[in-house]
Amino acid sequence: MTYVVTESCIKCKYMDCVEVCPVDCFYVGENMLVIHPDECIDCGVCEPECPAEAILPDSDDKATQWVELNRTYAAQWPNISRKGEAPADADAWKDVPDKMKLFDPAPGKP
């Protein structure tokens, strides 16, 4: 089992989760983070840190479709091990549903 980042992270990208990860398995895109599923040790410390509730175990039905997206972009985006600045409008996007159409495949800056 592993944890994955879901669409709730898109346009929020708070990054509180990054600082608590003991194995640095987060990767940063332009407008969201992903977890490398092969690096995640399933400790779960990141899940309660996410204000957008975007992190779920892959055993959750809502997370199933996100495992491959996390795997794909973790291989393309830079690794991040320190919390950066969340977007200024993150709180406005936090509870917006159906954000996948806003997903940006471009890598972010660590």
N, CA, C and O of each residue as an XYZ file, in Angstrom:
440
protein
N       0.835     -1.186      0.000
C       0.000      0.000      0.000
C       0.880      1.250      0.000
O       2.013      1.238      0.481
N       0.331      2.312     -0.546
C       1.023      3.588     -0.612
C       0.001      4.708     -0.469
O      -1.205      4.462     -0.486
N       0.470      5.893     -0.332
C      -0.407      7.061     -0.323
C      -0.255      7.776     -1.656
O       0.799      7.712     -2.288
N      -1.310      8.456     -2.079
C      -1.278      9.205     -3.329
C      -1.898     10.580     -3.110
O      -2.693     10.793     -2.195
N      -1.507     11.497     -3.977
C      -2.088     12.839     -3.969
C      -3.181     12.857     -5.030
O      -2.984     12.375     -6.145
N      -4.327     13.415     -4.674
C      -5.473     13.454     -5.577
C      -5.719     14.880     -6.071
O      -4.976     15.804     -5.739
N      -6.770     15.040     -6.866
C      -7.041     16.328     -7.501
C      -7.323     17.470     -6.532
O      -7.281     18.633     -6.933
N      -7.607     17.172     -5.284
C      -7.831     18.245     -4.308
C      -6.593     19.120     -4.130
O      -6.699     20.259     -3.676
N      -5.433     18.601     -4.480
C      -4.182     19.360     -4.375
C      -4.029     20.398     -5.498
O      -3.323     21.392     -5.333
N      -4.681     20.168     -6.620
C      -4.524     21.054     -7.775
C      -4.920     22.472     -7.406
O      -6.002     22.714     -6.872
N      -4.029     23.399     -7.699
C      -4.178     24.839     -7.442
C      -4.067     25.195     -5.962
O      -4.108     26.378     -5.624
N      -3.928     24.211     -5.065
C      -3.750     24.489     -3.636
C      -2.271     24.370     -3.273
O      -1.638     25.335     -2.844
N      -1.745     23.173     -3.455
C      -0.313     22.909     -3.273
C       0.235     23.551     -1.992
O       1.198     24.317     -2.031
N      -0.394     23.225     -0.862
C       0.027     23.793      0.423
C       1.424     23.348      0.852
O       2.174     24.143      1.419
N       1.773     22.125      0.598
C       3.096     21.552      0.873
C       3.401     21.268      2.342
O       4.553     20.995      2.678
N       2.416     21.323      3.216
C       2.641     20.973      4.619
C       3.107     19.519      4.744
O       3.870     19.180      5.649
N       2.649     18.681      3.845
C       2.956     17.253      3.836
C       4.442     16.971      3.599
O       4.987     15.997      4.119
N       5.077     17.816      2.824
C       6.466     17.598      2.410
C       7.412     17.550      3.609
O       8.299     16.699      3.672
N       7.223     18.450      4.541
C       8.133     18.559      5.692
C       8.098     17.338      6.613
O       9.091     17.047      7.279
N       6.980     16.624      6.661
C       6.871     15.494      7.591
C       7.268     14.157      6.969
O       7.408     13.165      7.683
N       7.448     14.118      5.670
C       7.763     12.859      4.996
C       9.178     12.379      5.358
O      10.154     13.077      5.084
N       9.291     11.198      5.967
C      10.614     10.717      6.365
C      11.464     10.186      5.217
O      12.665      9.977      5.391
N      10.867      9.964      4.048
C      11.627      9.404      2.934
C      11.677     10.315      1.701
O      12.134      9.895      0.638
N      11.211     11.554      1.842
C      11.271     12.539      0.746
C      10.725     11.986     -0.568
O      11.407     12.011     -1.593
N       9.486     11.486     -0.527
C       8.914     10.877     -1.736
C       7.918     11.791     -2.457
O       7.101     11.316     -3.246
N       7.981     13.101     -2.189
C       7.110     14.060     -2.874
C       7.839     14.688     -4.056
O       9.042     14.944     -4.013
N       7.066     14.924     -5.109
C       7.593     15.535     -6.330
C       6.669     16.693     -6.684
O       5.458     16.619     -6.476
N       7.250     17.759     -7.217
C       6.492     18.994     -7.398
C       6.230     19.332     -8.865
O       7.132     19.362     -9.702
N       4.951     19.583     -9.130
C       4.526     20.056    -10.432
C       4.179     21.529    -10.338
O       4.253     22.125     -9.264
N       3.807     22.103    -11.443
C       3.468     23.524    -11.470
C       2.313     23.860    -10.529
O       2.338     24.894     -9.862
N       1.290     22.982    -10.469
C       0.163     23.345     -9.604
C      -0.324     22.216     -8.681
O      -1.435     22.280     -8.154
N       0.502     21.193     -8.489
C       0.184     20.150     -7.501
C       1.432     19.348     -7.164
O       2.472     19.494     -7.807
N       1.319     18.510     -6.161
C       2.381     17.586     -5.769
C       1.930     16.167     -6.091
O       0.737     15.916     -6.259
N       2.874     15.248     -6.176
C       2.574     13.825     -6.267
C       3.511     13.071     -5.332
O       4.552     13.584     -4.924
N       3.125     11.857     -5.005
C       3.941     10.955     -4.185
C       4.410      9.825     -5.078
O       3.614      9.246     -5.817
N       5.691      9.506     -5.017
C       6.198      8.362     -5.779
C       5.746      7.099     -5.046
O       6.202      6.838     -3.933
N       4.851      6.309     -5.658
C       4.304      5.149     -4.956
C       5.320      4.060     -4.622
O       5.084      3.257     -3.719
N       6.438      4.019     -5.328
C       7.456      3.007     -5.024
C       8.398      3.458     -3.915
O       9.145      2.648     -3.367
N       8.368      4.740     -3.583
C       9.228      5.267     -2.526
C       8.481      5.445     -1.200
O       9.092      5.427     -0.131
N       7.177      5.614     -1.275
C       6.346      5.810     -0.079
C       6.420      4.563      0.804
O       6.288      3.440      0.318
N       6.631      4.770      2.096
C       6.731      3.639      3.030
C       5.429      3.423      3.800
O       5.391      2.658      4.764
N       4.379      4.093      3.376
C       3.054      3.888      3.949
C       2.981      4.234      5.425
O       2.259      3.585      6.182
N       3.721      5.250      5.838
C       3.692      5.633      7.248
C       2.459      6.466      7.574
O       1.981      6.446      8.709
N       1.940      7.200      6.588
C       0.717      7.958      6.771
C       0.844      9.297      7.461
O      -0.171      9.948      7.705
N       2.056      9.739      7.788
C       2.186     11.012      8.501
C       1.801     12.215      7.643
O       1.476     13.275      8.180
N       1.831     12.069      6.344
C       1.491     13.171      5.455
C      -0.012     13.431      5.377
O      -0.436     14.576      5.220
N      -0.802     12.392      5.484
C      -2.254     12.511      5.276
C      -2.911     13.569      6.172
O      -3.630     14.421      5.652
N      -2.700     13.554      7.484
C      -3.376     14.553      8.320
C      -2.802     15.965      8.182
O      -3.416     16.926      8.646
N      -1.647     16.101      7.557
C      -1.024     17.418      7.393
C      -1.611     18.223      6.242
O      -1.395     19.431      6.159
N      -2.349     17.569      5.360
C      -2.854     18.231      4.157
C      -4.153     18.991      4.448
O      -5.177     18.370      4.730
N      -4.123     20.332      4.382
C      -5.330     21.115      4.627
C      -6.429     20.873      3.593
O      -7.608     21.068      3.887
N      -6.055     20.451      2.393
C      -7.033     20.207      1.328
C      -7.557     18.772      1.330
O      -8.404     18.418      0.509
N      -7.052     17.943      2.253
C      -7.425     16.528      2.332
C      -7.220     15.826      0.984
O      -8.052     15.035      0.539
N      -6.100     16.140      0.359
C      -5.791     15.610     -0.971
C      -5.017     14.299     -0.944
O      -4.851     13.668     -1.988
N      -4.544     13.879      0.209
C      -3.728     12.664      0.303
C      -4.575     11.529      0.863
O      -5.194     11.644      1.920
N      -4.579     10.424      0.110
C      -5.367      9.253      0.492
C      -4.538      7.986      0.321
O      -3.621      7.951     -0.499
N      -4.858      6.933      1.099
C      -4.197      5.650      0.853
C      -4.718      5.081     -0.463
O      -5.875      5.298     -0.822
N      -3.874      4.361     -1.173
C      -4.304      3.814     -2.463
C      -5.414      2.771     -2.326
O      -6.016      2.378     -3.325
N      -5.685      2.329     -1.132
C      -6.771      1.381     -0.897
C      -8.144      2.074     -0.882
O      -9.176      1.406     -0.948
N      -8.152      3.385     -0.796
C      -9.400      4.152     -0.832
C      -9.898      4.195     -2.280
O      -9.124      4.482     -3.193
N     -11.170      3.914     -2.490
C     -11.728      3.895     -3.846
C     -11.511      5.212     -4.583
O     -11.362      5.216     -5.805
N     -11.490      6.335     -3.855
C     -11.290      7.648     -4.486
C      -9.853      7.846     -4.957
O      -9.580      8.745     -5.753
N      -8.942      7.024     -4.476
C      -7.523      7.182     -4.811
C      -7.069      6.310     -5.971
O      -6.034      6.591     -6.577
N      -7.805      5.276     -6.291
C      -7.385      4.290     -7.284
C      -6.917      4.917     -8.589
O      -5.854      4.562     -9.098
N      -7.688      5.833     -9.131
C      -7.339      6.440    -10.415
C      -6.119      7.354    -10.338
O      -5.597      7.769    -11.373
N      -5.659      7.671     -9.139
C      -4.547      8.612     -8.981
C      -3.185      7.939     -8.844
O      -2.158      8.614     -8.920
N      -3.157      6.641     -8.646
C      -1.880      5.937     -8.455
C      -0.984      6.107     -9.677
O       0.185      6.464     -9.534
N      -1.505      5.859    -10.868
C      -0.674      5.954    -12.074
C      -0.263      7.392    -12.380
O       0.855      7.624    -12.838
N      -1.144      8.360    -12.135
C      -0.760      9.762    -12.338
C       0.387     10.125    -11.402
O       1.337     10.789    -11.816
N       0.307      9.695    -10.142
C       1.386      9.957     -9.195
C       2.681      9.304     -9.659
O       3.745      9.920     -9.603
N       2.592      8.059    -10.117
C       3.785      7.335    -10.578
C       4.404      8.025    -11.802
O       5.619      8.213    -11.863
N       3.578      8.394    -12.757
C       4.047      9.009    -13.993
C       4.754     10.333    -13.736
O       5.855     10.560    -14.239
N       4.132     11.196    -12.962
C       4.717     12.526    -12.764
C       5.841     12.541    -11.734
O       6.693     13.429    -11.767
N       5.859     11.571    -10.818
C       6.995     11.468     -9.898
C       8.272     11.164    -10.670
O       9.366     11.533    -10.243
N       8.130     10.491    -11.807
C       9.301     10.179    -12.643
C       9.737     11.375    -13.488
O      10.850     11.381    -14.014
N       8.881     12.382    -13.626
C       9.185     13.526    -14.491
C       9.466     14.820    -13.730
O      10.216     15.670    -14.211
N       8.885     14.971    -12.574
C       8.992     16.222    -11.815
C      10.133     16.154    -10.810
O      10.560     15.064    -10.430
N      10.636     17.321    -10.371
C      11.721     17.331     -9.379
C      11.232     16.928     -7.981
O      10.097     17.195     -7.588
N      12.123     16.289     -7.267
C      11.863     15.907     -5.881
C      11.837     17.164     -5.016
O      12.574     18.119     -5.264
N      10.984     17.150     -4.003
C      10.898     18.278     -3.082
C      10.979     17.743     -1.659
O      10.296     16.777     -1.319
N      11.802     18.359     -0.834
C      11.954     17.890      0.539
C      11.729     19.002      1.561
O      11.786     18.763      2.767
N      11.474     20.208      1.078
C      11.193     21.329      1.972
C       9.914     22.021      1.539
O       9.618     22.137      0.350
N       9.174     22.471      2.517
C       7.927     23.178      2.245
C       8.240     24.506      1.561
O       9.104     25.263      2.003
N       7.525     24.768      0.483
C       7.656     26.045     -0.198
C       6.433     26.902      0.073
O       5.631     26.600      0.958
N       6.299     27.955     -0.680
C       5.161     28.855     -0.540
C       3.959     28.296     -1.294
O       4.064     27.933     -2.465
N       2.836     28.232     -0.624
C       1.594     27.842     -1.290
C       1.149     29.009     -2.168
O       1.490     30.156     -1.879
N       0.399     28.740     -3.226
C      -0.114     29.835     -4.049
C      -0.937     30.809     -3.197
O      -1.602     30.395     -2.247
N      -0.890     32.072     -3.531
C      -1.607     33.103     -2.769
C      -3.103     32.831     -2.709
O      -3.759     33.194     -1.732
N      -3.648     32.198     -3.738
C      -5.088     31.930     -3.777
C      -5.442     30.479     -3.411
O      -6.520     29.996     -3.758
N      -4.544     29.799     -2.719
C      -4.766     28.389     -2.365
C      -6.056     28.187     -1.578
O      -6.801     27.246     -1.851
N      -6.327     29.039     -0.624
C      -7.534     28.875      0.192
C      -8.807     28.991     -0.652
O      -9.806     28.334     -0.359
N      -8.776     29.803     -1.673
C      -9.939     29.963     -2.544
C     -10.208     28.696     -3.357
O     -11.352     28.423     -3.722
N      -9.155     27.923     -3.639
C      -9.289     26.702     -4.436
C      -9.502     25.453     -3.589
O      -9.862     24.403     -4.121
N      -9.288     25.549     -2.304
C      -9.273     24.380     -1.419
C     -10.488     23.462     -1.555
O     -10.324     22.244     -1.635
N     -11.673     24.003     -1.582
C     -12.875     23.164     -1.601
C     -13.567     23.106     -2.961
O     -14.717     22.678     -3.052
N     -12.883     23.529     -4.003
C     -13.459     23.497     -5.348
C     -13.400     22.056     -5.872
O     -12.335     21.439     -5.856
N     -14.529     21.521     -6.334
C     -14.535     20.145     -6.864
C     -14.088     20.099     -8.331
O     -13.989     21.129     -8.999
N     -13.824     18.900     -8.807
C     -13.541     18.653    -10.224
C     -12.433     19.548    -10.789
O     -12.641     20.262    -11.770
N     -11.272     19.500    -10.167
C     -10.165     20.364    -10.601
C      -9.226     19.703    -11.606
O      -8.261     20.334    -12.037
N      -9.477     18.461    -11.988
C      -8.569     17.776    -12.909
C      -8.391     18.551    -14.210
O      -7.309     18.519    -14.797
N      -9.407     19.232    -14.663
C      -9.311     20.011    -15.909
C      -8.295     21.156    -15.782
O      -7.881     21.731    -16.789
N      -7.898     21.484    -14.557
C      -6.924     22.546    -14.307
C      -5.505     22.008    -14.108
O      -4.564     22.780    -13.924
N      -5.359     20.688    -14.145
C      -4.048     20.052    -13.939
C      -3.036     20.558    -14.962
O      -3.322     20.619    -16.158
N      -1.854     20.918    -14.477
C      -0.766     21.379    -15.333
C       0.355     20.344    -15.272
O       0.920     20.136    -14.199
N       0.699     19.687    -16.382
C       1.733     18.654    -16.376
C       3.166     19.197    -16.284
O       4.113     18.415    -16.197
N       3.332     20.502    -16.301
C       4.674     21.096    -16.242
C       5.307     20.866    -14.877
O       4.614     20.877    -13.860
N       6.619     20.658    -14.852
C       7.299     20.501    -13.562
C       7.281     21.821    -12.781
O       7.251     22.906    -13.361
N       7.298     21.696    -11.471
C       7.370     22.866    -10.612
C       8.807     23.146    -10.210
O       9.739     22.509    -10.700
N       8.971     24.100     -9.319
C      10.302     24.452     -8.831
C      10.436     23.977     -7.393
O       9.621     24.324     -6.538
N      11.466     23.180     -7.130
C      11.659     22.684     -5.752
C      12.049     23.805     -4.793
O      12.246     23.559     -3.603
